[in-house]
Amino acid sequence: MAYLARKVIKGITYYYAEEKERRDGKSRRKWQKYLGTLDKIIKAVEGVPPKPDYAEIFQLGAPAAYLYASQQINMIQTLDAVFSKRNQGPSTGLYLTLAAINRGINAVSKRSMWCWFQDTILLRAFPEANKTSLSSQRFWDNMSTITENKMKEAWTKIIDCVLEQEKIDLSCASYDGTNFYSFIGSFNTRCTIAKRGKNKQGRSDLRQINYALFCSRKDHFPLYFDVFEGNRHDSKEFNVVIDNFFKAFQARIPQRGGMTIVFDKGNNSEENFKKFIQGSGFHFVGSVKPDDHKDLAQISNSDKCFKPLSHPRLDQVKAFRTSKNIYGKKLTVVVTFNNNLYSSQVQSINNEINKALGKLAVIAGKLDDRIAGRVTKGKKPTQASVKSQVSAALSGQHMKKLIKTTIDEHNDMPMLTYSMDTDEFAKLADTYLGKNIIITDNHSWDTEEIVITYRSQYIIEDVFRQMKDRKTGSWWPMYHWTDNMIKTHGFYCSLSLLLRALIMKRAKDSGMSMSINSLHDKLSGIREVINIFPKKKNKQQTQTVVSKLDNIQQRLFDLFDMKQYLSS
């Protein structure tokens, strides 16, 4: 039976638990356990835990989810099989995977990679990575060995794995292109990709990079991407990228129904449509410009041929269906009128009208001042100069039709008068506004299916918005200035989109449908806390706990098996 013993050492009483036994006819100590002083025993009985010296806090939720997704598709191993290197430092596959994970969570420059990495659970998951190996120079050394052909090979292998594992529906895919401005200098001759062009964020003063992407309709999985010159028109690039996409996915076309590509009118050209029409096995749903088909565009929006659509996702939409010979082939045409689109377009037109009228008022006022003699200095205006100014003021869509201008002369001086054409505005509102003209070669599809498929184009537009988001976007910052580095940057940004799609699908399949921003907010709140206690017998004592989780966070913790990434 155990009993309590005490020892007095330098005036301090220490207590021990002991038990004795008889050996060789004598009482011997069987075991002894140190309990501490009386104060420590009281605290232990009352349940007062020891106070840690400090705590270390690591990001757990988002890094664990992205790492889990990458492990599910063997991303590092697949990349290493393509980008082989000497057994020296972290592998190229690890560098690319870390870059992709970082781009999905908190995109930073390569110079700041270590600062981010050391505050995450990835620090223990990849012990071979340290401050030196994760320096910007080491990243660039590894990325400089990557060629475009190898990138395509690696992407194909990873996508093959994802398609097989996730059983992705390939009956429909969306295509679109966008551009990203850069701060690459005008006189940098080492970069041929960054060119000036029409920037979709209004930064035409900067050189930009174009990016094209195919995404699955369901779950938004990136299927194929391309990085190309910033001054190349969408329709010209589509001609190139669609060929590459056909080659990559020809063997994967669903036997029943084929694959339908959804794209917007900016990619239209006769040559592009021929690729579908000439028996490629791929189908399309697209749209055409109303001005190119005035016979359809000028049908009144209140015409009886428009019938309301019953699908819940097509509220406020009515349509009629016909067929027409377009690009040398008879196509199914669906003309839609969307009341919500109509309202937003009317508001936009009114804003444009107000801007144009304001500019014209300024031009007319200056001419009146000249005529009245209030202004005599400066270059005298001419009919030609005034016409040029008026044309610039009416450069907005439909403005030249809606605002009538007249340039007369008074005392050898140009004089401008203008007025709003209300009849033309009423005609425009009754025909063009709120209308879409959708075309397809899927003749057997019903009207609602065609409209819903075309509207699924928002999928890829939403992906681009995510990539450009300054908080959660994956593209910026981009501090590369050579073609190969920029293409590699596009590669691991696309890998990041793939991991994000996998995470979103896992959450959705588990009944947790939410936006990517909401999901990131929940994941970012999951932290690992390691309490560091005073050393005992030169051995560091630690305790690992997880930050308080709400119901959704607990489900995410279990879903992505985050327990395996905790410090033991």
C-alpha positions as CSV (number, residue, x, y, z in Angstrom):
1,M,0.0,0.0,0.0
2,A,1.3,3.4,-0.9
3,Y,1.9,6.1,1.7
4,L,3.0,9.7,1.9
5,A,6.6,10.5,2.8
6,R,8.3,13.9,3.2
7,K,11.8,15.2,3.1
8,V,13.1,18.5,4.3
9,I,15.8,20.0,2.1
10,K,17.3,23.4,3.0
11,G,14.2,24.2,5.1
12,I,11.7,23.3,2.4
13,T,9.4,20.3,2.8
14,Y,8.9,18.1,-0.3
15,Y,6.4,15.2,-0.5
16,Y,6.7,11.9,-2.2
17,A,4.4,8.9,-2.7
18,E,6.1,5.6,-1.8
19,E,5.4,2.0,-1.5
20,K,7.5,-0.6,0.3
21,E,7.9,-4.4,0.0
22,R,9.8,-7.0,1.9
23,R,12.9,-8.5,0.3
24,D,15.3,-10.9,2.0
25,G,13.4,-10.3,5.2
26,K,13.9,-6.6,5.1
27,S,11.6,-3.7,4.2
28,R,12.7,-2.2,0.9
29,R,11.3,0.7,-1.2
30,K,9.4,-0.7,-4.2
31,W,8.9,2.7,-5.9
32,Q,8.8,6.4,-5.2
33,K,7.2,9.3,-7.1
34,Y,7.9,13.0,-6.4
35,L,4.8,15.0,-5.7
36,G,6.2,18.5,-4.9
37,T,5.7,21.0,-2.2
38,L,2.4,21.3,-0.3
39,D,1.4,24.3,-2.5
40,K,1.9,22.3,-5.7
41,I,-0.1,19.4,-4.3
42,I,-3.0,21.7,-3.4
43,K,-3.0,23.3,-6.9
44,A,-3.0,19.8,-8.5
45,V,-5.9,18.7,-6.3
46,E,-7.8,21.9,-7.2
47,G,-7.1,21.4,-10.9
48,V,-5.0,24.5,-11.4
49,P,-2.8,23.8,-14.5
50,P,0.8,24.9,-14.7
51,K,1.3,28.3,-16.4
52,P,3.1,28.0,-19.8
53,D,6.1,30.3,-20.5
54,Y,4.6,31.2,-23.9
55,A,2.6,29.9,-26.8
56,E,3.3,29.4,-30.5
57,I,0.4,30.0,-32.8
58,F,0.3,28.5,-36.4
59,Q,-2.2,28.8,-39.2
60,L,-3.8,25.4,-39.4
61,G,-7.2,25.6,-41.3
62,A,-6.4,26.9,-44.8
63,P,-2.8,25.4,-45.1
64,A,-4.1,22.0,-44.0
65,A,-7.1,22.1,-46.4
66,Y,-4.9,23.0,-49.4
67,L,-2.2,20.5,-48.4
68,Y,-4.8,17.8,-48.0
69,A,-6.2,18.5,-51.4
70,S,-2.7,18.4,-53.0
71,Q,-2.0,15.1,-51.3
72,Q,-5.2,13.6,-52.6
73,I,-4.1,14.1,-56.2
74,N,-0.3,13.4,-55.5
75,M,0.6,16.8,-56.8
76,I,4.2,16.9,-55.5
77,Q,5.0,13.4,-56.7
78,T,3.4,14.1,-60.2
79,L,5.3,17.3,-60.6
80,D,8.6,15.8,-59.5
81,A,8.2,13.0,-62.0
82,V,8.1,15.6,-64.8
83,F,10.5,18.2,-63.3
84,S,13.3,16.0,-62.2
85,K,16.4,17.6,-60.6
86,R,19.5,16.6,-58.6
87,N,18.9,15.5,-55.0
88,Q,19.7,18.9,-53.7
89,G,17.4,20.9,-51.5
90,P,13.6,20.8,-51.9
91,S,12.2,19.3,-55.1
92,T,10.8,21.4,-57.9
93,G,7.4,19.8,-57.3
94,L,7.5,21.0,-53.7
95,Y,8.4,24.6,-54.7
96,L,5.5,24.7,-57.2
97,T,3.1,23.2,-54.7
98,L,4.0,25.6,-52.0
99,A,3.6,28.5,-54.5
100,A,0.2,27.1,-55.4
101,I,-0.9,26.8,-51.8
102,N,0.3,30.3,-50.9
103,R,-1.5,31.7,-54.0
104,G,-4.8,30.2,-52.7
105,I,-4.5,31.4,-49.2
106,N,-2.4,34.6,-48.9
107,A,-0.5,35.4,-52.1
108,V,2.9,37.0,-51.3
109,S,6.1,37.6,-53.2
110,K,8.8,34.9,-53.2
111,R,10.8,37.2,-51.0
112,S,8.1,37.0,-48.3
113,M,7.5,33.3,-48.7
114,W,9.5,32.2,-45.7
115,C,7.7,34.8,-43.4
116,W,4.4,33.3,-44.4
117,F,5.6,29.6,-44.4
118,Q,7.0,29.7,-40.9
119,D,3.7,30.7,-39.4
120,T,1.8,27.7,-40.8
121,I,1.7,24.0,-40.1
122,L,3.5,23.5,-43.4
123,L,6.7,24.2,-41.4
124,R,6.5,20.7,-39.9
125,A,4.9,19.0,-42.9
126,F,8.0,19.9,-45.0
127,P,11.1,19.9,-42.7
128,E,13.4,20.0,-45.7
129,A,12.2,23.6,-46.4
130,N,14.0,26.3,-44.4
131,K,14.7,30.0,-44.7
132,T,17.6,29.5,-47.1
133,S,15.8,27.1,-49.4
134,L,12.7,29.2,-49.5
135,S,14.5,32.4,-50.5
136,S,13.4,34.2,-53.6
137,Q,16.7,33.2,-55.4
138,R,16.1,29.5,-54.7
139,F,12.5,29.8,-56.1
140,W,13.8,31.5,-59.2
141,D,16.6,28.9,-59.7
142,N,14.1,26.1,-59.7
143,M,11.5,27.9,-61.8
144,S,14.1,28.8,-64.4
145,T,14.5,25.1,-65.3
146,I,10.8,24.7,-66.2
147,T,10.0,24.7,-69.9
148,E,6.6,25.3,-71.5
149,N,6.4,21.7,-72.9
150,K,7.1,20.3,-69.4
151,M,4.4,22.5,-67.9
152,K,1.8,21.1,-70.3
153,E,2.9,17.6,-69.6
154,A,2.7,18.1,-65.9
155,W,-0.7,19.8,-66.1
156,T,-2.1,17.0,-68.3
157,K,-1.0,14.3,-65.8
158,I,-2.5,16.2,-62.9
159,I,-5.8,16.8,-64.7
160,D,-5.9,13.1,-65.7
161,C,-5.6,12.2,-62.0
162,V,-8.3,14.7,-61.0
163,L,-10.7,13.6,-63.8
164,E,-10.4,10.0,-62.8
165,Q,-10.6,10.6,-59.1
166,E,-13.4,13.2,-59.0
167,K,-15.5,11.9,-62.0
168,I,-15.8,15.4,-63.3
169,D,-18.7,16.0,-65.7
170,L,-17.2,16.9,-69.1
171,S,-20.4,17.4,-71.0
172,C,-20.1,21.1,-70.7
173,A,-17.1,23.5,-70.3
174,S,-16.9,27.3,-70.3
175,Y,-14.1,29.3,-72.0
176,D,-13.1,32.9,-71.7
177,G,-10.0,35.1,-71.6
178,T,-8.9,38.0,-69.4
179,N,-5.8,40.1,-68.9
180,F,-3.7,41.2,-66.0
181,Y,-1.8,44.4,-66.0
182,S,1.9,44.4,-64.9
183,F,4.5,47.0,-64.0
184,I,7.1,45.7,-66.4
185,G,9.1,48.5,-67.8
186,S,8.4,49.8,-71.3
187,F,12.0,49.2,-72.4
188,N,12.3,45.7,-71.0
189,T,13.3,43.7,-74.1
190,R,13.6,40.4,-72.2
191,C,9.8,40.1,-72.1
192,T,7.7,39.6,-75.2
193,I,4.5,38.4,-73.5
194,A,3.7,41.7,-71.7
195,K,2.2,44.1,-74.3
196,R,0.0,47.1,-74.2
197,G,-3.6,46.4,-75.2
198,K,-7.2,47.1,-74.1
199,N,-7.0,46.3,-70.4
200,K,-10.2,45.1,-68.8
201,Q,-9.4,47.0,-65.6
202,G,-8.8,50.3,-67.3
203,R,-5.0,50.2,-67.1
204,S,-4.2,50.4,-70.8
205,D,-1.2,52.6,-69.9
206,L,0.5,49.4,-68.6
207,R,1.8,46.3,-70.3
208,Q,-0.5,43.4,-69.7
209,I,-0.5,39.6,-69.9
210,N,-3.4,37.7,-71.4
211,Y,-4.8,34.5,-69.8
212,A,-7.2,32.0,-71.3
213,L,-9.0,29.3,-69.3
214,F,-11.4,26.4,-69.8
215,C,-13.5,25.4,-66.7
216,S,-15.9,22.6,-66.1
217,R,-19.5,23.7,-65.7
218,K,-19.9,21.8,-62.6
219,D,-17.6,22.5,-59.6
220,H,-15.6,25.0,-61.7
221,F,-12.5,22.8,-62.2
222,P,-9.9,24.4,-64.4
223,L,-9.3,22.0,-67.4
224,Y,-6.9,23.9,-69.6
225,F,-5.1,27.3,-69.5
226,D,-2.8,29.4,-71.7
227,V,-0.7,32.5,-71.1
228,F,-0.1,34.7,-74.1
229,E,0.7,38.1,-75.5
230,G,-1.3,41.0,-74.0
231,N,-2.0,42.6,-77.4
232,R,-3.5,39.5,-79.0
233,H,-7.3,39.7,-79.7
234,D,-9.5,37.2,-77.9
235,S,-10.8,35.7,-81.2
236,K,-7.3,35.1,-82.6
237,E,-6.2,33.4,-79.4
238,F,-9.3,31.3,-79.2
239,N,-8.4,29.9,-82.7
240,V,-5.1,28.7,-81.2
241,V,-6.2,27.5,-77.8
242,I,-9.3,25.7,-79.0
243,D,-7.1,23.5,-81.2
244,N,-4.9,22.7,-78.2
245,F,-7.9,22.0,-76.1
246,F,-9.4,19.7,-78.7
247,K,-6.1,17.7,-78.9
248,A,-5.9,17.4,-75.1
249,F,-9.6,16.4,-74.6
250,Q,-10.5,14.6,-77.8
251,A,-10.1,11.2,-76.2
252,R,-12.2,12.3,-73.1
253,I,-15.3,13.5,-75.0
254,P,-18.4,11.9,-73.5
255,Q,-19.7,9.3,-75.9
256,R,-23.2,10.4,-75.4
257,G,-23.9,14.0,-76.4
258,G,-20.2,15.0,-76.7
259,M,-18.8,18.1,-75.0
260,T,-20.3,21.6,-75.3
261,I,-18.1,24.7,-75.1
262,V,-19.7,27.9,-73.8
263,F,-18.1,31.2,-74.9
264,D,-19.1,34.8,-75.3
265,K,-19.3,36.9,-78.5
266,G,-15.8,38.3,-78.1
267,N,-14.4,35.1,-79.4
268,N,-16.6,34.9,-82.5
269,S,-15.1,34.5,-86.0
270,E,-16.0,32.4,-89.0
271,E,-12.7,30.4,-88.6
272,N,-13.4,29.6,-85.0
273,F,-17.0,28.3,-85.7
274,K,-15.7,26.1,-88.5
275,K,-13.7,24.2,-85.9
276,F,-16.9,23.1,-84.3
277,I,-19.0,22.7,-87.4
278,Q,-16.5,20.5,-89.2
279,G,-17.3,17.4,-87.2
280,S,-14.8,17.9,-84.3
281,G,-17.1,16.1,-81.8
282,F,-17.4,19.3,-79.8
283,H,-20.5,21.4,-79.7
284,F,-21.0,25.1,-78.7
285,V,-23.3,27.6,-77.1
286,G,-22.4,31.2,-77.8
287,S,-24.0,34.5,-78.7
288,V,-23.8,37.1,-81.5
289,K,-23.9,40.9,-81.5
290,P,-27.4,42.3,-82.1
291,D,-26.0,44.8,-84.7
292,D,-24.9,41.8,-86.8
293,H,-28.4,40.4,-86.8
294,K,-30.7,43.4,-87.0
295,D,-33.6,41.3,-88.2
296,L,-33.7,39.7,-84.8
297,A,-32.5,42.6,-82.7
298,Q,-35.2,45.0,-84.0
299,I,-38.1,42.7,-83.0
300,S,-40.0,44.5,-80.3
301,N,-39.4,43.3,-76.7
302,S,-43.2,43.2,-76.2
303,D,-43.8,41.1,-79.3
304,K,-46.1,38.1,-78.7
305,C,-43.4,35.7,-80.0
306,F,-41.6,36.1,-76.7
307,K,-42.8,33.4,-74.2
308,P,-42.0,33.4,-70.4
309,L,-39.6,30.7,-69.3
310,S,-40.7,28.5,-66.4
311,H,-37.4,27.4,-64.9
312,P,-36.8,28.9,-61.4
313,R,-33.4,30.2,-62.5
314,L,-34.9,32.1,-65.4
315,D,-37.3,34.4,-63.6
316,Q,-38.0,37.7,-65.5
317,V,-36.8,36.0,-68.7
318,K,-38.8,35.4,-71.8
319,A,-37.6,34.0,-75.2
320,F,-38.4,32.8,-78.6
321,R,-36.7,30.2,-80.7
322,T,-35.8,30.1,-84.4
323,S,-33.1,28.9,-86.8
324,K,-30.8,30.9,-89.0
325,N,-27.9,30.3,-91.4
326,I,-24.8,31.7,-89.6
327,Y,-21.2,31.1,-90.5
328,G,-22.3,28.8,-93.3
329,K,-24.4,26.4,-91.2
330,K,-28.0,26.4,-90.0
331,L,-27.9,27.0,-86.3
332,T,-30.5,27.1,-83.5
333,V,-31.1,30.7,-82.3
334,V,-32.7,31.7,-79.0
335,V,-33.5,35.3,-78.6
336,T,-34.1,36.3,-74.9
337,F,-35.3,39.3,-73.1
338,N,-34.3,39.7,-69.5
339,N,-36.1,42.3,-67.5
340,N,-33.3,42.6,-64.9
341,L,-30.7,43.0,-67.7
342,Y,-33.0,45.6,-69.3
343,S,-33.2,47.7,-66.1
344,S,-29.4,47.7,-65.6
345,Q,-28.8,48.6,-69.3
346,V,-31.3,51.5,-69.2
347,Q,-29.5,52.8,-66.1
348,S,-26.1,52.5,-67.9
349,I,-27.5,54.3,-71.0
350,N,-28.8,57.1,-68.9
351,N,-25.5,57.5,-67.2
352,E,-23.7,57.6,-70.6
353,I,-26.3,60.2,-71.8
354,N,-25.7,62.4,-68.8
355,K,-21.9,62.2,-69.3
356,A,-22.2,63.0,-73.1
357,L,-24.6,65.9,-72.5
358,G,-22.2,67.3,-69.9
359,K,-19.3,67.2,-72.3
360,L,-21.3,68.8,-75.1
361,A,-22.4,71.6,-72.7
362,V,-18.8,72.4,-72.0
363,I,-18.0,72.5,-75.8
364,A,-21.0,74.6,-76.6
365,G,-20.3,77.0,-73.7
366,K,-16.7,77.6,-74.9
367,L,-18.0,78.3,-78.4
368,D,-20.6,80.7,-77.1
369,D,-17.9,82.6,-75.2
370,R,-16.0,82.9,-78.4
371,I,-19.0,84.2,-80.3
372,A,-19.8,86.7,-77.5
373,G,-16.3,88.0,-77.4
374,R,-15.7,86.9,-73.8
375,V,-12.8,84.8,-75.0
376,T,-10.4,86.1,-77.6
377,K,-7.1,84.5,-76.9
378,G,-6.0,81.0,-77.9
379,K,-6.4,79.1,-81.1
380,K,-9.6,79.8,-83.0
381,P,-11.9,76.8,-83.2
382,T,-12.8,75.4,-86.7
383,Q,-15.6,73.2,-88.0
384,A,-13.2,70.2,-88.1
385,S,-11.9,70.7,-84.5
386,V,-15.4,71.0,-83.2
387,K,-16.5,67.9,-85.0
388,S,-13.6,66.0,-83.5
389,Q,-14.5,67.1,-80.0
390,V,-18.2,66.2,-80.5
391,S,-17.2,62.8,-81.9
392,A,-15.1,62.1,-78.8
393,A,-18.0,63.3,-76.5
394,L,-20.3,60.8,-78.2
395,S,-18.0,57.9,-78.3
396,G,-20.1,55.8,-75.9
397,Q,-22.3,53.1,-77.3
398,H,-25.5,54.3,-79.0
399,M,-24.7,58.0,-78.1
400,K,-24.5,59.2,-81.7
401,K,-28.0,57.8,-82.4
402,L,-29.5,59.2,-79.2
403,I,-28.1,62.7,-79.2
404,K,-28.4,64.8,-82.4
405,T,-25.9,67.5,-82.9
406,T,-25.7,70.4,-85.4
407,I,-22.6,72.6,-86.1
408,D,-23.5,75.9,-87.7
409,E,-21.6,79.2,-88.2
410,H,-22.2,82.5,-86.6
411,N,-20.0,85.5,-87.4
412,D,-17.4,83.1,-89.0
413,M,-17.4,81.1,-85.7
414,P,-18.6,77.5,-85.2
415,M,-21.7,77.1,-83.1
416,L,-23.0,73.9,-81.6
417,T,-26.5,72.9,-80.9
418,Y,-27.7,69.5,-79.6
419,S,-30.8,67.7,-78.4
420,M,-31.9,64.3,-77.1
421,D,-33.8,62.1,-79.7
422,T,-36.5,60.7,-77.5
423,D,-38.0,58.7,-80.4
424,E,-34.7,57.0,-81.0
425,F,-34.3,56.2,-77.2
426,A,-37.8,54.7,-77.2
427,K,-36.9,52.5,-80.2
428,L,-33.7,51.4,-78.6
429,A,-35.4,50.5,-75.4
430,D,-38.0,48.5,-77.2
431,T,-35.6,46.5,-79.3
432,Y,-31.9,46.2,-78.3
433,L,-32.0,46.7,-74.5
434,G,-32.4,43.6,-72.4
435,K,-31.9,41.3,-75.3
436,N,-29.4,38.5,-76.0
437,I,-29.1,36.4,-79.2
438,I,-27.9,32.9,-78.3
439,I,-26.7,30.4,-80.9
440,T,-25.9,26.7,-80.7
441,D,-25.6,23.6,-82.8
442,N,-27.3,21.5,-80.1
443,H,-30.6,21.4,-82.0
444,S,-32.1,18.7,-79.7
445,W,-31.8,20.8,-76.6
446,D,-34.9,22.5,-75.3
447,T,-34.9,26.3,-75.1
448,E,-34.5,26.6,-71.3
449,E,-31.5,24.3,-71.3
450,I,-29.8,26.4,-74.0
451,V,-30.4,29.6,-72.0
452,I,-29.2,28.1,-68.7
453,T,-26.1,26.7,-70.4
454,Y,-25.2,30.1,-71.9
455,R,-25.7,31.8,-68.6
456,S,-23.3,29.4,-67.0
457,Q,-20.6,31.6,-68.5
458,Y,-20.7,33.4,-65.2
459,I,-18.7,30.5,-63.8
460,I,-15.5,31.5,-65.5
461,E,-16.2,35.2,-65.0
462,D,-16.4,34.5,-61.3
463,V,-13.1,32.6,-61.4
464,F,-11.5,35.7,-63.0
465,R,-13.0,37.9,-60.4
466,Q,-11.5,35.7,-57.7
467,M,-8.1,35.7,-59.4
468,K,-8.1,39.5,-59.5
469,D,-9.4,40.0,-55.9
470,R,-6.7,41.9,-54.0
471,K,-7.6,40.0,-50.8
472,T,-8.0,36.4,-51.9
473,G,-6.8,36.6,-55.5
474,S,-4.1,34.3,-56.8
475,W,-2.5,36.3,-59.6
476,W,-1.0,39.3,-57.8
477,P,1.7,40.1,-56.8
478,M,3.7,39.2,-59.9
479,Y,7.3,40.4,-59.9
480,H,8.5,38.3,-62.9
481,W,9.8,39.9,-66.1
482,T,10.8,37.1,-68.5
483,D,8.5,35.0,-70.6
484,N,9.3,31.7,-69.0
485,M,8.9,33.0,-65.5
486,I,5.5,34.6,-66.4
487,K,4.3,31.4,-67.9
488,T,5.4,29.5,-64.8
489,H,3.6,32.0,-62.7
490,G,0.4,31.3,-64.7
491,F,1.1,27.6,-64.2
492,Y,1.1,27.6,-60.4
493,C,-1.7,30.1,-60.3
494,S,-3.7,27.6,-62.3
495,L,-2.7,24.8,-59.9
496,S,-4.0,27.0,-57.1
497,L,-7.3,27.3,-58.8
498,L,-7.4,23.5,-59.1
499,L,-6.7,23.0,-55.4
500,R,-9.4,25.6,-54.6
501,A,-11.9,23.8,-56.7
502,L,-11.1,20.5,-54.9
503,I,-11.6,22.1,-51.5
504,M,-14.9,23.7,-52.6
505,K,-16.1,20.4,-53.9
506,R,-15.3,18.6,-50.7
507,A,-17.1,21.2,-48.6
508,K,-20.1,21.2,-51.0
509,D,-20.4,17.4,-51.0
510,S,-20.4,17.5,-47.2
511,G,-23.4,19.8,-47.2
512,M,-21.4,23.0,-46.6
513,S,-22.1,25.1,-49.6
514,M,-20.6,28.6,-49.3
515,S,-18.7,31.1,-51.2
516,I,-14.9,30.9,-51.4
517,N,-14.5,34.0,-49.3
518,S,-16.8,32.5,-46.6
519,L,-14.9,29.2,-46.7
520,H,-11.6,31.0,-46.4
521,D,-12.9,33.0,-43.4
522,K,-13.9,29.8,-41.6
523,L,-10.6,28.1,-42.4
524,S,-8.4,31.1,-41.4
525,G,-10.0,31.0,-37.9
526,I,-8.7,27.5,-37.3
527,R,-5.4,27.8,-35.5
528,E,-3.0,25.5,-33.8
529,V,-1.7,26.7,-30.4
530,I,1.3,25.1,-28.8
531,N,1.8,25.9,-25.2
532,I,5.5,25.9,-24.1
533,F,6.0,25.0,-20.4
534,P,9.2,25.4,-18.3
535,K,11.8,22.6,-18.9
536,K,11.9,19.7,-16.5
537,K,15.1,17.8,-16.3
538,N,16.3,19.7,-19.4
539,K,13.3,18.3,-21.4
540,Q,10.9,20.8,-23.0
541,Q,7.3,20.3,-22.1
542,T,4.6,21.2,-24.7
543,Q,0.9,21.0,-25.1
544,T,-0.9,21.3,-28.4
545,V,-4.5,22.6,-28.6
546,V,-6.7,23.9,-31.3
547,S,-8.4,27.3,-31.2
548,K,-12.1,27.3,-30.3
549,L,-14.1,26.0,-33.2
550,D,-17.7,26.7,-34.2
551,N,-19.9,24.0,-35.7
552,I,-18.8,24.7,-39.3
553,Q,-15.1,24.9,-38.4
554,Q,-15.3,21.6,-36.5
555,R,-16.8,19.9,-39.6
556,L,-14.1,21.4,-41.8
557,F,-11.5,20.2,-39.2
558,D,-12.8,16.6,-39.5
559,L,-13.4,16.8,-43.3
560,F,-9.8,17.7,-44.1
561,D,-8.4,15.4,-41.4
562,M,-6.5,18.3,-39.8
563,K,-5.6,16.3,-36.7
564,Q,-2.9,14.5,-38.7
565,Y,-1.1,17.9,-39.2
566,L,-1.0,18.8,-35.4
567,S,2.2,18.8,-33.5
568,S,2.6,15.5,-31.6
